[in-house]
């Protein structure tokens, strides 16, 4: 048993990361320390003034662990990675997980392309951005195709020149067809150079060129052509001179401010590139009521900039973060050049920070009702379910379902909900291996056994690992009543696991009417958020199982072991399934019994018998 007092004495006087575990051994808080021995002890000292959030968190700690590092900076990096991986309950967490698109120029290719990219990779391409919206990137790419007629295909040029006809883009004058050799390599690369000048914000040349062409076409009374040039000219003017190539020699700034209202906070970020405001974005956070802005901004900077490849030269903040110096060092290391953190006190910069704060306050006010509704749909719904069945601490729910066609070829599904929302990355599919025929209980037993045996095996191999099955649920929800619940309890008991199991009971119209828990059916309010969440979980488990089954049928992947027996086709296979309760009964049957199955003759009966007894022979 973990003795907190004894373990506190063993803490080293070194920098590192500490990890707090709750009642069910779940990770509830992750922090970093310059000196682990001093920092972790502070949580358990009665004399210290602690916030309500910390008091509550400490009351749930059942054990802690730690990882030592060589420096505080290494501890910060590790802390960011672990928080992103585990999303602990008591850490201030970003609700948003947004990414920003880039424009990618494949300069390493002989005939480069200009493409949309979700990420900035370390390759030989040049990247422009990040942009604040995919819509803006697509508009710019469309304009570049019209202006410079750059190819978008993935043909291998010059190897594939002349091997196929030019595509539609050539015919609508959005590509000069280098695939046909209609433009020389030198001319094409000149077009790429001009396009890159455009992306770098050098618009004077193209504006002058388009204006000259528009006037020339107008004087020649080619009015349709003149209108096309006019539209292009207007489009170029509308594209703001904001986006710059991401390199360290261009000064960029992010302006960051937050607004709070109880447990809700909004952080507003203004993106300034090349001295111009190019866009803004806001982020919702869950915070403790007593958290100060310096703490909120500190958490935001660590989470946000840990996940974006672009770091500006300067952060202008509403308040200095708790770890200002360390954060500046960390950001500088990520960027590869010096990053500054400032809190402006006067002038235009201070007014810009104030503007960011006003925008954050406006968003928070507008989204307050939306946030409350979302809280009710998720956390509120979970609290109702906990109240109905008399348990607490539910974060992760797993639900299981079985799908088959006419009782044959069953598959199973596992869906996962965390904090009332689907976690699709943890969904799992199971093709039933040991059960033949319409036996949902046996199929469910196989699915549950495989799921939890796999999880236990992963834990044995790597106790602190992040395997796909290593995280166990706080509540299991079965698509059915007493029978399915008892199947789950049987499997858990045999594996030595204690996890609450709840059945989602349906009425004769296949609508959820209540929950089956601890040998009794519990009625639930049909107009409640808890009821709606249960219905969503039930429908999702059913949908996922059916979707998997359909995909297998469409690929002809549903396969019975009986298909491997010579002379046993679909008709005899169905007859065997109908006659016997399962694969074990078919395996145990003698030739005489097998002959009694409709459509089976002596030769077929011998084939089946010999197939299952060939090892004995």
C-alpha positions in Angstrom: 0.0 0.0 0.0 1.3 3.5 -0.9 2.2 5.4 2.3 2.3 9.1 1.3 4.2 10.2 4.4 6.9 7.7 3.8 7.2 8.4 0.1 7.5 12.2 0.8 10.7 11.4 2.7 12.1 9.7 -0.4 11.6 12.7 -2.8 14.9 13.9 -4.4 16.1 17.5 -4.3 16.2 17.6 -8.2 14.1 19.1 -10.9 11.4 16.9 -12.5 7.7 16.3 -13.1 5.3 14.9 -10.4 2.1 12.9 -11.3 -0.8 12.7 -8.8 -3.1 9.7 -8.9 -6.7 9.5 -7.6 -8.9 6.8 -6.0 -9.0 4.7 -9.2 -5.4 5.3 -9.9 -6.3 7.7 -12.7 -4.0 10.7 -13.2 -5.7 13.8 -11.7 -2.8 16.3 -11.8 0.6 16.8 -13.4 3.1 19.5 -12.4 6.7 20.4 -12.7 9.2 21.4 -10.0 12.6 23.0 -9.7 13.1 20.9 -6.6 10.7 17.9 -6.4 11.3 17.4 -2.6 10.1 20.9 -1.8 7.2 21.3 -4.3 5.4 18.0 -3.7 5.6 18.3 0.1 3.8 21.7 -0.1 0.6 20.0 -1.2 0.4 18.0 2.0 1.4 20.7 4.6 -1.5 21.8 6.6 -0.1 25.2 7.5 0.1 26.4 3.9 -2.6 28.6 2.3 -4.0 26.5 -0.5 -6.7 27.4 -3.0 -10.0 25.6 -3.0 -9.0 23.8 -6.1 -5.8 22.5 -4.6 -7.5 21.5 -1.4 -10.1 19.5 -3.3 -7.4 17.9 -5.5 -5.2 16.9 -2.5 -8.2 15.2 -0.9 -8.4 12.8 -3.8 -4.7 12.0 -4.1 -4.0 8.3 -3.2 -0.4 8.1 -4.6 2.1 10.1 -6.6 5.0 9.3 -8.8 7.7 11.5 -10.3 10.2 11.7 -13.1 13.5 13.5 -12.5 15.1 15.6 -15.3 18.4 17.4 -15.8 16.9 20.8 -15.8 13.8 22.8 -15.1 13.4 23.4 -18.9 13.4 19.7 -19.5 10.8 19.3 -16.8 8.6 22.0 -18.5 8.8 20.1 -21.9 7.9 16.8 -20.2 5.1 18.4 -18.3 3.6 19.8 -21.5 3.8 16.4 -23.2 2.2 14.5 -20.3 -0.6 17.0 -19.8 -1.5 16.8 -23.5 -1.5 13.0 -23.3 -3.5 12.5 -20.1 -5.6 15.7 -19.8 -5.8 15.5 -16.0 -8.9 16.7 -14.3 -7.3 19.4 -12.1 -5.0 20.9 -14.6 -6.2 24.0 -16.4 -7.2 22.6 -19.8 -7.7 24.0 -23.2 -11.2 22.9 -24.5 -10.1 23.7 -28.1 -7.7 21.6 -30.1 -7.3 23.8 -33.2 -4.7 23.6 -35.9 -3.7 26.2 -38.5 -3.2 25.6 -42.2 -0.1 26.5 -44.3 0.7 27.0 -47.9 3.4 24.6 -49.1 5.6 25.1 -52.1 7.4 21.9 -53.2 10.6 23.7 -54.3 12.6 20.5 -54.4 10.6 19.3 -57.4 11.7 20.1 -60.9 8.2 21.5 -61.6 7.1 22.7 -58.1 3.5 22.7 -56.9 1.7 25.1 -54.4 -0.5 23.1 -52.0 -2.7 23.3 -49.0 -1.0 21.8 -45.9 -2.4 21.1 -42.4 1.1 20.9 -40.9 4.5 22.3 -41.3 7.0 19.5 -41.7 10.8 19.4 -41.7 11.2 18.7 -45.4 12.7 20.5 -48.4 9.5 22.5 -49.1 8.9 26.2 -48.2 5.9 26.9 -45.9 3.9 30.1 -45.7 1.6 30.9 -42.7 0.2 29.9 -40.4 -3.2 31.2 -41.7 -6.1 31.7 -39.4 -8.6 29.8 -41.6 -8.7 27.1 -44.2 -11.1 29.3 -46.2 -8.4 32.0 -46.5 -5.8 29.5 -47.7 -8.1 28.1 -50.4 -8.9 31.6 -51.7 -5.2 32.4 -52.0 -4.5 29.1 -53.8 -7.3 29.7 -56.2 -6.0 33.2 -56.9 -2.5 31.9 -57.5 -3.7 29.4 -60.0 -5.5 32.1 -61.9 -2.5 34.5 -61.8 0.4 32.1 -62.4 -1.2 28.9 -63.8 0.7 26.6 -61.4 0.1 22.8 -61.7 -1.8 21.0 -58.9 -1.5 17.4 -60.2 0.8 14.8 -58.7 2.3 13.6 -62.0 6.0 12.8 -61.8 7.5 15.5 -64.0 9.5 15.5 -66.3 9.3 11.7 -66.4 5.6 11.7 -67.2 5.6 14.6 -69.8 3.4 13.7 -72.8 2.1 10.4 -71.3 -1.5 11.6 -70.9 -3.8 14.4 -72.0 -3.8 17.8 -70.2 -6.4 18.1 -67.4 -9.3 20.5 -67.1 -7.2 23.2 -65.4 -5.3 23.7 -68.7 -8.5 24.3 -70.6 -9.8 26.8 -68.1 -6.5 28.6 -68.1 -5.4 27.7 -64.6 -2.4 25.6 -65.6 0.1 26.0 -68.4 0.3 22.2 -68.9 4.0 21.4 -68.1 2.8 17.8 -68.4 2.6 18.3 -72.1 5.8 20.4 -72.5 3.7 23.5 -73.4 6.0 25.6 -71.1 9.7 25.2 -70.5 11.1 24.3 -67.2 12.7 27.8 -66.9 9.5 29.6 -67.7 7.6 27.5 -65.2 10.0 28.1 -62.4 9.8 31.9 -63.2 6.1 31.6 -62.5 6.8 29.8 -59.2 9.2 32.6 -58.3 6.6 35.2 -58.9 4.0 33.3 -56.9 6.5 33.0 -54.0 7.0 36.8 -54.2 3.3 37.2 -53.9 3.2 34.9 -50.8 6.0 37.0 -49.3 3.8 40.1 -49.7 5.5 41.7 -52.8 2.3 42.8 -54.6 3.5 45.8 -56.5 4.6 44.0 -59.6 1.4 41.9 -60.1 -0.8 44.9 -59.3 0.9 47.0 -61.9 0.9 44.2 -64.5 -2.8 43.5 -64.0 -3.7 47.1 -64.2 -1.8 47.5 -67.5 -3.4 44.4 -69.0 -6.9 45.6 -67.9 -6.4 49.0 -69.5 -4.9 47.5 -72.7 -7.9 45.1 -73.1 -10.3 47.9 -72.5 -8.7 50.1 -75.1 -8.9 47.2 -77.6 -12.6 46.9 -76.7 -12.0 43.4 -75.3 -14.3 44.1 -72.5 -14.8 40.5 -71.3 -11.0 40.1 -71.0 -10.8 43.5 -69.2 -13.4 42.4 -66.7 -11.4 39.3 -65.9 -8.3 41.4 -65.2 -10.3 43.8 -63.1 -11.6 40.9 -61.0 -8.1 39.6 -60.5 -6.9 43.0 -59.6 -9.6 43.4 -57.0 -8.8 39.9 -55.6 -5.1 40.8 -55.2 -6.0 44.0 -53.4 -8.3 42.1 -51.0 -5.6 39.6 -50.1 -4.1 41.3 -47.1 -0.4 41.9 -47.0 -0.3 39.8 -43.8 1.2 36.4 -44.4 4.9 36.0 -44.4 7.2 33.0 -44.8 7.9 31.5 -41.4 11.6 32.4 -40.8 13.4 33.9 -37.8 14.4 37.2 -39.5 10.8 38.5 -39.8 9.2 40.1 -36.6 5.9 38.6 -35.7 3.8 39.0 -32.5 1.0 37.2 -30.8 -1.2 39.4 -28.5 -2.8 37.4 -25.7 -5.4 38.4 -23.1 -8.0 36.4 -21.1 -11.4 37.1 -19.6 -12.8 34.9 -16.7 -16.2 34.2 -15.3 -16.2 31.6 -12.6 -14.9 28.2 -13.9 -15.0 29.5 -17.5 -12.4 31.5 -19.3 -11.7 32.7 -22.8 -8.2 33.5 -24.1 -8.1 35.8 -27.2 -5.1 35.7 -29.5 -4.4 38.4 -32.1 -1.9 37.3 -34.8 0.4 40.1 -36.0 2.6 39.2 -39.0 4.9 41.8 -40.6 3.5 44.5 -38.5 -0.2 43.9 -39.5 -3.0 42.2 -37.7 -3.8 39.2 -39.9 -6.5 37.6 -37.8 -7.6 36.4 -34.3 -8.7 33.3 -32.6 -10.2 32.5 -29.2 -9.9 29.5 -26.9 -12.2 28.3 -24.1 -10.6 26.9 -20.9 -11.8 25.2 -17.7 -10.2 27.0 -14.8 -10.5 27.1 -11.0 -12.6 29.9 -9.6 -9.6 31.4 -7.7 -7.1 31.1 -10.4 -5.4 34.4 -11.4 -4.8 35.5 -14.9 -1.0 35.0 -14.6 -1.7 31.3 -13.8 -4.3 31.0 -16.7 -1.9 32.6 -19.2 0.9 30.4 -18.0 -1.1 27.2 -18.6 -2.4 28.5 -21.9 1.1 29.3 -23.3 2.4 25.9 -22.4 -0.5 24.0 -24.0 -0.9 26.2 -27.0 2.7 26.6 -28.1 3.5 23.0 -27.4 1.1 22.1 -30.2 1.9 24.6 -32.9 5.1 24.6 -35.1 5.1 28.4 -35.5 6.5 30.5 -32.6 6.3 34.4 -33.0 9.3 36.5 -32.0 7.3 38.2 -29.3 4.3 37.5 -27.0 2.5 40.6 -25.7 0.5 39.6 -22.7 -2.1 41.1 -20.4 -0.2 39.9 -17.3 3.2 38.3 -16.8 2.9 34.5 -16.6 4.1 32.7 -13.4 7.1 31.2 -15.2 7.9 34.1 -17.6 11.7 33.5 -17.8 11.4 29.7 -18.2 8.6 30.0 -20.8 10.7 32.5 -22.8 13.7 30.1 -22.7 11.5 27.2 -23.8 9.9 29.1 -26.6 13.3 30.4 -27.8 14.6 26.8 -27.9 11.6 25.7 -29.9 11.9 28.6 -32.4 15.6 28.5 -32.7 16.0 32.2 -32.0 15.2 34.6 -29.1 11.6 34.9 -28.1 10.5 37.8 -25.9 7.6 38.0 -23.5 6.3 41.5 -22.7 3.5 43.1 -20.7 3.1 46.6 -22.4 2.1 49.4 -20.0 1.3 52.3 -22.4 0.9 53.3 -26.0 -0.4 51.4 -29.0 0.8 48.0 -27.7 -1.1 48.4 -24.4 -4.2 49.4 -26.4 -3.9 46.3 -28.5 -3.7 44.1 -25.5 -6.8 45.9 -24.1 -8.6 45.3 -27.4 -7.8 41.6 -27.1 -9.2 41.5 -23.6 -12.4 43.3 -24.7 -12.8 40.7 -27.5 -12.2 37.8 -25.0 -14.9 39.3 -22.7 -17.3 39.7 -25.6 -16.8 36.0 -26.7 -17.2 34.8 -23.1 -20.5 36.7 -22.7 -21.8 35.5 -26.0 -20.8 31.9 -25.5 -21.9 31.7 -21.8 -25.2 30.0 -22.6 -23.6 27.7 -25.1 -21.0 26.7 -22.6 -23.7 26.0 -20.0 -25.6 23.9 -22.5 -22.5 21.9 -23.4 -21.7 21.4 -19.7 -25.2 20.0 -19.1 -24.9 17.7 -22.1 -21.6 16.2 -20.9 -20.6 16.7 -17.3 -24.1 17.4 -16.2 -25.4 14.2 -17.8 -22.7 12.1 -16.2 -23.5 13.5 -12.8 -27.1 12.5 -13.3 -26.2 9.0 -14.2 -23.9 8.8 -11.2 -26.8 10.0 -9.0 -29.2 7.4 -10.5 -27.0 4.4 -9.8 -25.2 5.8 -6.7 -21.6 6.0 -7.8 -19.1 8.9 -8.2 -15.9 9.6 -10.2 -17.1 8.6 -13.6 -14.9 10.0 -16.4 -14.5 7.2 -18.9 -17.5 5.1 -20.0 -17.2 2.1 -22.3 -20.2 0.5 -24.1 -20.3 -2.7 -26.0 -22.7 -4.1 -28.7 -22.9 -7.2 -30.9 -24.1 -7.2 -34.6 -24.8 -10.2 -36.8 -26.8 -11.2 -39.9 -29.6 -13.7 -39.2 -27.6 -14.9 -36.2 -24.5 -15.6 -38.2 -21.0 -14.1 -38.5 -21.1 -11.9 -35.4 -18.9 -8.8 -34.7 -18.5 -6.7 -31.6 -18.0 -3.0 -31.0 -16.5 -1.0 -28.1 -17.2 2.7 -28.0 -15.7 5.1 -25.5 -17.0 8.3 -24.0 -14.8 10.6 -21.8 -16.4 13.5 -19.9 -19.6 12.9 -21.8 -18.0 13.1 -25.3 -17.1 10.3 -27.7 -13.4 9.5 -27.8 -13.3 7.9 -31.3 -9.5 7.2 -31.2 -10.2 4.6 -28.5 -13.1 2.8 -30.3 -12.3 -0.8 -31.0 -13.8 -3.5 -33.3 -13.9 -7.3 -32.7 -14.5 -10.1 -35.2 -16.0 -13.0 -33.2 -13.7 -16.0 -33.3 -15.1 -18.7 -31.0 -18.8 -18.5 -31.4 -21.1 -19.8 -34.2 -24.7 -18.9 -34.5 -27.0 -16.4 -32.8 -25.5 -16.4 -29.3 -25.1 -12.7 -28.3 -24.2 -13.6 -24.7 -21.3 -15.9 -25.7 -20.2 -13.3 -28.3 -20.3 -10.6 -25.7 -18.3 -12.7 -23.3 -15.6 -13.2 -25.9 -15.4 -9.5 -26.7 -15.2 -8.4 -23.0 -12.6 -11.1 -22.2 -10.4 -10.1 -25.2 -10.7 -6.4 -24.3 -9.7 -6.8 -20.6 -7.2 -9.6 -21.0 -5.5 -7.5 -23.6 -5.5 -4.5 -21.2 -4.1 -6.5 -18.4 -1.4 -7.9 -20.6 -0.4 -4.4 -21.7 -0.2 -3.3 -18.0 2.0 -6.3 -17.2 4.4 -5.5 -20.0 4.5 -1.8 -19.3 2.8 -0.6 -16.1 3.1 3.1 -17.1 2.6 2.6 -20.8 0.0 4.1 -23.1 -1.3 1.0 -24.9 -4.7 1.0 -26.7 -6.4 -1.1 -24.0 -4.4 0.0 -20.9 -7.0 2.5 -19.7 -9.9 0.8 -18.0 -13.4 2.4 -17.8 -15.0 3.9 -14.7 -18.3 2.5 -15.9 -19.3 -0.2 -18.4 -22.6 0.2 -20.1 -24.1 -2.9 -21.8 -26.7 -2.8 -24.5 -29.2 -4.9 -22.7 -30.5 -5.8 -19.2 -29.8 -8.5 -16.6 -28.3 -11.1 -19.1 -25.7 -8.9 -20.6 -24.8 -7.3 -17.2 -24.2 -10.8 -15.7 -22.0 -11.7 -18.6 -19.8 -8.7 -18.0 -19.7 -9.3 -14.2 -18.7 -12.9 -14.8 -15.7 -11.8 -17.0 -14.6 -9.1 -14.6 -14.8 -11.5 -11.6 -12.7 -14.1 -13.4 -10.1 -11.5 -14.3 -10.1 -10.0 -10.8 -11.4 -6.6 -11.9 -13.9 -4.4 -10.1 -15.7 -2.0 -12.4 -19.4 -0.9 -12.2 -21.5 -2.5 -14.9 -24.8 -0.9 -15.9 -27.4 -2.3 -18.4 -29.3 0.0 -20.8 -32.7 -1.6 -20.8 -35.1 -1.1 -23.7 -38.9 -1.4 -23.9 -40.9 -3.4 -26.5 -40.5 -0.6 -29.0 -36.7 -0.7 -28.7 -36.5 2.6 -26.8 -34.4 3.0 -23.6 -36.6 2.9 -20.6 -34.2 2.5 -17.7 -30.9 1.3 -16.3 -30.2 -2.2 -14.8 -27.7 -1.9 -11.9 -27.0 -4.2 -9.0 -29.9 -6.6 -9.7 -32.6 -3.9 -10.0 -34.0 -1.7 -12.8 -33.7 2.0 -12.1 -36.2 4.3 -13.9 -34.7 7.4 -15.6 -36.2 10.7 -16.6 -36.9 10.7 -20.3 -36.5 14.4 -20.7 -33.1 14.6 -18.8 -29.6 15.1 -20.2 -28.6 11.8 -18.5 -31.2 10.0 -20.6 -30.0 11.7 -23.8 -26.4 10.8 -23.1 -27.4 7.1 -22.5 -29.3 7.1 -25.7 -26.4 8.6 -27.6 -24.0 6.0 -26.2 -26.4 3.2 -27.0 -27.0 4.4 -30.5 -23.3 4.9 -31.1 -22.3 1.4 -30.0 -25.0 0.0 -32.2 -24.0 2.2 -35.2 -20.3 1.3 -34.8 -21.0 -2.4 -34.7 -23.4 -2.4 -37.7 -20.9 -0.2 -39.7 -18.1 -2.7 -39.0 -20.3 -5.6 -40.0 -21.3 -3.9 -43.2 -17.7 -3.1 -44.1 -16.7 -6.8 -43.6 -19.6 -8.0 -45.7 -18.8 -5.6 -48.5 -15.2 -6.8 -48.5 -16.2 -10.5 -48.2 -14.2 -10.6 -45.1 -16.7 -12.3 -42.8 -15.4 -15.8 -42.7 -16.4 -18.9 -40.7 -14.1 -21.7 -39.8 -16.6 -24.0 -41.5 -15.7 -22.4 -44.8 -12.3 -24.1 -44.5 -13.9 -27.6 -44.6 -13.9 -29.2 -48.1 -17.4 -30.0 -49.3 -19.1 -27.6 -46.9 -20.7 -24.8 -48.7 -23.1 -22.0 -47.6 -26.1 -24.2 -47.4 -24.5 -26.9 -45.2 -22.8 -24.3 -43.1 -26.1 -22.6 -42.3 -27.7 -26.0 -41.6 -24.9 -26.9 -39.1 -25.2 -23.5 -37.4 -29.0 -24.0 -37.1 -28.7 -27.6 -35.8 -26.0 -27.1 -33.2 -25.7 -24.4 -30.6 -22.1 -23.5 -31.2 -18.7 -24.5 -32.6 -17.9 -26.7 -29.6 -21.0 -28.9 -30.2 -20.0 -29.4 -33.8 -16.5 -30.3 -32.7 -17.8 -32.9 -30.2 -20.4 -34.5 -32.6 -19.7 -37.9 -34.1 -20.3 -38.8 -37.7 -23.7 -40.4 -36.9 -24.9 -37.1 -35.3 -23.5 -35.0 -38.1 -25.4 -37.1 -40.7 -28.7 -36.2 -39.0 -28.2 -32.5 -40.0 -30.4 -31.6 -43.0 -28.5 -31.5 -46.3 -25.6 -33.5 -44.8 -24.7 -36.9 -46.2 -22.1 -39.4 -44.9 -19.3 -38.0 -47.0 -19.9 -34.4 -45.7 -20.3 -35.7 -42.2 -16.9 -37.4 -42.4 -15.3 -34.3 -43.8 -16.5 -32.2 -40.9 -15.5 -34.9 -38.3 -12.0 -35.4 -39.8 -11.5 -31.6 -40.0 -12.0 -31.2 -36.2 -10.1 -34.5 -35.3 -7.2 -34.5 -37.7 -4.7 -33.7 -34.9 -6.0 -36.7 -32.9 -5.7 -39.0 -35.9 
